[in-house]
Amino acid sequence: NVRKTFEYRIMRYGEDHLLLIARDVTRVSQLEDMRRDFVANVSHELRTPLTVINGYLELLPNDPQSDPLTSKALKEMASQTLRMRNLIEDLLVLSRIESSAERIYENTVDIPAMLNTIKVEAATLNQNHGHTINYHIDTDIEVFGVETELRSACSNLVFNAINYTPNNGTIDVYWQRHKDGVRFAVRDNGDGIEEKHLNRLTERFYRVDKARSRKTGGSGLGLSIVKHVLNHHNSNLDITSVVGEGSEFAFVLSAELIKQPEVVTE
Ligand code: ADP
Protein backbone atom coordinates (compact mmCIF):
# COMPACT_ATOMS: atom_id res chain seq x y z
CA ASN A 1 0.00 0.00 0.00
CA VAL A 2 2.59 2.55 -1.18
CA ARG A 3 1.70 6.15 -1.93
CA LYS A 4 2.74 6.85 -5.48
CA THR A 5 4.54 10.01 -6.54
CA PHE A 6 4.17 11.24 -10.11
CA GLU A 7 5.80 13.93 -12.17
CA TYR A 8 3.61 15.44 -14.89
CA ARG A 9 4.37 17.12 -18.18
CA ILE A 10 1.86 18.59 -20.57
CA MET A 11 2.84 18.97 -24.22
CA ARG A 12 1.06 20.20 -27.29
CA TYR A 13 0.15 17.34 -29.65
CA GLY A 14 -0.85 18.32 -33.14
CA GLU A 15 -3.18 21.25 -33.72
CA ASP A 16 -5.82 20.67 -31.12
CA HIS A 17 -4.58 18.08 -28.68
CA LEU A 18 -2.60 18.16 -25.47
CA LEU A 19 -0.56 15.23 -24.33
CA LEU A 20 -0.23 14.52 -20.59
CA ILE A 21 2.80 12.46 -19.62
CA ALA A 22 2.84 11.06 -16.09
CA ARG A 23 6.09 9.54 -14.86
CA ASP A 24 6.08 7.33 -11.79
CA VAL A 25 8.94 8.67 -9.62
CA THR A 26 7.93 6.80 -6.45
CA ARG A 27 11.14 4.80 -6.31
CA VAL A 28 13.35 7.83 -6.95
CA SER A 29 11.68 9.81 -4.23
CA GLN A 30 11.88 6.86 -1.77
CA LEU A 31 15.62 6.59 -2.41
CA GLU A 32 15.97 10.33 -1.93
CA ASP A 33 14.15 10.08 1.44
CA MET A 34 16.44 7.21 2.48
CA ARG A 35 19.55 9.17 1.55
CA ARG A 36 18.34 12.17 3.51
CA ASP A 37 17.50 10.14 6.61
CA PHE A 38 20.81 8.32 6.42
CA VAL A 39 22.82 11.55 6.29
CA ALA A 40 20.78 13.04 9.12
CA ASN A 41 21.22 9.95 11.33
CA VAL A 42 24.94 9.58 10.70
CA SER A 43 25.55 13.28 11.39
CA HIS A 44 23.58 13.05 14.56
CA GLU A 45 25.49 9.96 15.75
CA LEU A 46 28.87 11.56 15.00
CA ARG A 47 28.07 14.55 17.14
CA THR A 48 28.36 12.81 20.52
CA PRO A 49 31.79 11.17 20.13
CA LEU A 50 33.12 14.41 18.70
CA THR A 51 31.84 16.39 21.69
CA VAL A 52 33.61 13.94 24.01
CA ILE A 53 36.91 14.24 22.11
CA ASN A 54 36.62 18.00 22.15
CA GLY A 55 35.87 18.06 25.86
CA TYR A 56 39.00 16.01 26.69
CA LEU A 57 41.15 18.10 24.37
CA GLU A 58 40.13 21.17 26.28
CA LEU A 59 40.97 19.52 29.61
CA LEU A 60 44.55 18.60 28.63
CA PRO A 61 47.16 21.13 29.72
CA ASN A 62 48.72 22.76 26.67
CA ASP A 63 52.10 24.13 27.61
CA PRO A 64 54.43 24.67 24.59
CA GLN A 65 57.45 24.82 26.95
CA SER A 66 57.02 21.25 28.15
CA ASP A 67 56.87 19.40 24.84
CA PRO A 68 56.59 21.20 21.47
CA LEU A 69 55.33 18.12 19.61
CA THR A 70 52.52 17.46 22.07
CA SER A 71 51.60 21.10 21.99
CA LYS A 72 51.49 21.15 18.18
CA ALA A 73 49.49 17.92 18.08
CA LEU A 74 46.91 19.25 20.55
CA LYS A 75 46.48 22.44 18.58
CA GLU A 76 46.04 20.57 15.31
CA MET A 77 43.57 18.12 16.85
CA ALA A 78 41.52 20.97 18.26
CA SER A 79 41.40 22.71 14.89
CA GLN A 80 40.46 19.53 13.00
CA THR A 81 37.72 18.57 15.44
CA LEU A 82 36.31 22.07 15.08
CA ARG A 83 36.24 21.60 11.31
CA MET A 84 34.48 18.30 11.72
CA ARG A 85 31.96 19.87 14.09
CA ASN A 86 31.17 22.64 11.58
CA LEU A 87 30.72 20.04 8.87
CA ILE A 88 28.32 17.99 10.98
CA GLU A 89 26.32 21.04 12.01
CA ASP A 90 26.01 22.06 8.34
CA LEU A 91 24.95 18.55 7.30
CA LEU A 92 22.26 18.64 9.96
CA VAL A 93 21.09 22.10 8.89
CA LEU A 94 20.97 20.94 5.28
CA SER A 95 18.95 17.80 6.00
CA ARG A 96 16.58 19.78 8.22
CA ILE A 97 15.98 22.28 5.41
CA GLU A 98 15.60 19.58 2.77
CA SER A 99 12.82 17.92 4.71
CA SER A 100 11.41 21.15 6.09
CA ALA A 101 7.65 21.04 6.22
CA GLU A 102 7.47 24.43 7.90
CA ARG A 103 5.15 26.62 5.95
CA ILE A 104 6.61 29.93 4.98
CA TYR A 105 3.42 31.91 5.38
CA GLU A 106 3.07 31.01 9.07
CA ASN A 107 5.62 33.46 10.46
CA THR A 108 7.08 36.81 9.59
CA VAL A 109 10.76 37.64 9.80
CA ASP A 110 12.15 41.02 10.73
CA ILE A 111 15.13 40.88 8.37
CA PRO A 112 16.70 44.21 9.48
CA ALA A 113 16.73 42.99 13.12
CA MET A 114 18.19 39.68 11.97
CA LEU A 115 20.84 41.53 9.96
CA ASN A 116 21.82 43.42 13.09
CA THR A 117 22.85 40.20 14.79
CA ILE A 118 24.67 39.04 11.66
CA LYS A 119 26.44 42.41 11.65
CA VAL A 120 27.85 41.76 15.14
CA GLU A 121 29.07 38.28 14.16
CA ALA A 122 30.50 39.64 10.90
CA ALA A 123 32.44 42.30 12.82
CA THR A 124 34.01 39.59 14.99
CA LEU A 125 34.97 37.49 11.98
CA ASN A 126 36.25 40.61 10.21
CA GLN A 127 38.77 41.33 12.98
CA ASN A 128 41.32 39.19 11.15
CA HIS A 129 40.51 40.58 7.70
CA GLY A 130 40.19 44.36 8.02
CA HIS A 131 37.46 44.78 5.40
CA THR A 132 35.22 47.83 5.22
CA ILE A 133 31.67 46.51 5.44
CA ASN A 134 28.80 48.83 4.46
CA TYR A 135 25.17 48.02 5.13
CA HIS A 136 22.37 49.47 2.98
CA ILE A 137 19.19 48.36 4.70
CA ASP A 138 15.57 49.41 4.07
CA THR A 139 14.27 49.01 7.60
CA ASP A 140 10.54 48.80 7.07
CA ILE A 141 10.22 45.54 5.12
CA GLU A 142 8.94 42.49 6.93
CA VAL A 143 8.61 39.19 5.07
CA PHE A 144 6.92 35.84 5.50
CA GLY A 145 9.45 33.06 5.94
CA VAL A 146 11.35 30.70 8.19
CA GLU A 147 13.69 32.79 10.32
CA THR A 148 16.35 30.15 11.07
CA GLU A 149 16.61 29.35 7.37
CA LEU A 150 16.84 32.95 6.15
CA ARG A 151 19.38 33.72 8.87
CA SER A 152 21.51 30.82 7.72
CA ALA A 153 21.29 31.92 4.06
CA CYS A 154 22.14 35.58 4.70
CA SER A 155 24.95 34.87 7.14
CA ASN A 156 26.55 32.31 4.83
CA LEU A 157 26.71 34.89 2.05
CA VAL A 158 28.13 37.62 4.29
CA PHE A 159 30.71 35.31 5.93
CA ASN A 160 31.80 33.95 2.55
CA ALA A 161 32.46 37.48 1.29
CA ILE A 162 34.56 38.13 4.41
CA ASN A 163 36.47 34.85 4.12
CA TYR A 164 37.17 34.86 0.39
CA THR A 165 37.98 38.54 -0.18
CA PRO A 166 41.67 39.37 0.25
CA ASN A 167 42.28 41.45 3.39
CA ASN A 168 41.27 45.13 3.53
CA GLY A 169 38.58 44.75 0.88
CA THR A 170 35.19 46.40 0.60
CA ILE A 171 31.95 44.53 1.14
CA ASP A 172 28.45 45.93 0.62
CA VAL A 173 25.34 44.28 2.04
CA TYR A 174 21.93 45.27 0.65
CA TRP A 175 18.35 44.62 1.74
CA GLN A 176 16.24 46.87 -0.43
CA ARG A 177 12.93 47.21 -2.23
CA HIS A 178 13.11 45.98 -5.79
CA LYS A 179 10.68 45.97 -8.70
CA ASP A 180 9.74 42.34 -8.06
CA GLY A 181 9.76 42.40 -4.25
CA VAL A 182 12.74 42.81 -2.01
CA ARG A 183 16.36 42.07 -2.78
CA PHE A 184 19.20 40.87 -0.57
CA ALA A 185 22.71 41.13 -1.98
CA VAL A 186 26.31 40.86 -0.85
CA ARG A 187 28.90 42.43 -3.10
CA ASP A 188 32.65 42.19 -2.61
CA ASN A 189 35.70 43.48 -4.44
CA GLY A 190 37.62 40.22 -4.10
CA ASP A 191 39.34 38.11 -6.75
CA GLY A 192 36.12 37.06 -8.45
CA ILE A 193 35.27 33.56 -9.65
CA GLU A 194 35.88 32.13 -13.10
CA GLU A 195 32.72 31.62 -15.12
CA LYS A 196 33.20 27.84 -15.42
CA HIS A 197 32.72 27.45 -11.65
CA LEU A 198 29.65 29.65 -11.27
CA ASN A 199 26.85 27.19 -11.84
CA ARG A 200 28.55 24.49 -9.78
CA LEU A 201 29.11 26.59 -6.66
CA THR A 202 25.87 25.52 -4.98
CA GLU A 203 26.70 21.81 -5.31
CA ARG A 204 27.56 20.09 -2.06
CA PHE A 205 31.29 20.19 -1.30
CA TYR A 206 32.12 22.12 -4.47
CA ARG A 207 34.97 24.54 -3.88
CA VAL A 208 36.99 26.68 -6.24
CA ASP A 209 40.16 26.46 -4.18
CA LYS A 210 40.20 23.52 -1.79
CA ALA A 211 43.23 24.61 0.22
CA ARG A 212 41.84 28.05 0.81
CA SER A 213 38.41 26.81 1.88
CA ARG A 214 40.02 24.42 4.32
CA LYS A 215 41.77 27.37 5.94
CA THR A 216 38.46 29.20 6.43
CA GLY A 217 37.08 26.12 8.23
CA GLY A 218 34.17 26.01 5.78
CA SER A 219 32.34 22.75 5.24
CA GLY A 220 31.72 23.24 1.52
CA LEU A 221 28.00 23.11 2.22
CA GLY A 222 27.31 26.82 2.73
CA LEU A 223 26.02 27.70 -0.72
CA SER A 224 24.15 24.42 -0.94
CA ILE A 225 22.29 25.44 2.23
CA VAL A 226 21.60 28.87 0.69
CA LYS A 227 20.19 27.24 -2.44
CA HIS A 228 17.82 25.01 -0.48
CA VAL A 229 16.63 27.85 1.75
CA LEU A 230 15.89 30.01 -1.29
CA ASN A 231 14.16 27.14 -3.03
CA HIS A 232 11.89 26.81 -0.01
CA HIS A 233 11.12 30.54 -0.29
CA ASN A 234 10.46 30.34 -4.05
CA SER A 235 13.62 32.20 -4.89
CA ASN A 236 17.01 31.56 -6.53
CA LEU A 237 20.57 32.57 -5.90
CA ASP A 238 21.99 34.90 -8.56
CA ILE A 239 25.76 34.91 -8.76
CA THR A 240 27.63 37.43 -10.85
CA SER A 241 31.37 37.64 -10.77
CA VAL A 242 34.18 39.26 -12.69
CA VAL A 243 37.69 37.88 -12.25
CA GLY A 244 39.88 40.57 -10.72
CA GLU A 245 36.93 42.76 -9.75
CA GLY A 246 34.72 40.84 -7.34
CA SER A 247 31.50 38.95 -6.92
CA GLU A 248 27.88 39.54 -6.08
CA PHE A 249 25.59 36.95 -4.51
CA ALA A 250 21.94 38.03 -4.50
CA PHE A 251 18.36 36.85 -4.22
CA VAL A 252 14.94 38.43 -4.57
CA LEU A 253 12.00 37.51 -2.35
CA SER A 254 8.85 38.04 -4.35
CA ALA A 255 6.28 40.69 -3.44
CA GLU A 256 3.90 37.96 -2.21
CA LEU A 257 6.27 37.31 0.67
CA ILE A 258 6.26 40.93 1.82
CA LYS A 259 3.92 41.48 4.72
CA GLN A 260 1.61 44.37 3.96
CA PRO A 261 1.09 46.81 6.82
CA GLU A 262 -2.30 46.34 8.44
CA VAL A 263 -4.77 49.00 7.43
CA VAL A 264 -6.36 50.59 10.45
CA THR A 265 -9.94 51.68 9.81
CA GLU A 266 -11.64 54.13 12.13
P1 ADP B 1 32.86 26.80 1.85
O1 ADP B 1 32.53 26.12 3.13
O2 ADP B 1 34.00 26.18 1.13
O3 ADP B 1 32.95 28.27 2.03
P2 ADP B 1 30.48 27.37 0.24
O4 ADP B 1 29.46 26.44 -0.32
O5 ADP B 1 29.99 28.44 1.15
O6 ADP B 1 31.58 26.47 0.93
O7 ADP B 1 31.24 28.07 -0.98
C1 ADP B 1 31.69 27.27 -2.06
C2 ADP B 1 32.89 27.91 -2.73
O8 ADP B 1 32.51 29.09 -3.42
C3 ADP B 1 33.97 28.36 -1.77
O9 ADP B 1 34.83 27.31 -1.41
C4 ADP B 1 34.69 29.44 -2.58
O10 ADP B 1 35.63 28.84 -3.44
C5 ADP B 1 33.56 30.03 -3.44
N1 ADP B 1 33.07 31.33 -2.92
C6 ADP B 1 31.97 31.51 -2.15
N2 ADP B 1 31.77 32.83 -1.89
C7 ADP B 1 32.76 33.50 -2.53
C8 ADP B 1 33.11 34.89 -2.67
N3 ADP B 1 32.39 35.87 -2.08
N4 ADP B 1 34.20 35.18 -3.41
C9 ADP B 1 34.94 34.21 -4.01
N5 ADP B 1 34.67 32.90 -3.91
C10 ADP B 1 33.59 32.53 -3.19
Residues whose N, C-alpha, C, O or C-beta is under 5 A from the ligand:
A	BS01	ADP	N160 A161 Y164 G190 G192 I193 L201 Y206 R207 V208 D209 S213 G218 S219 G220 L221 G222 L223 S224 S247
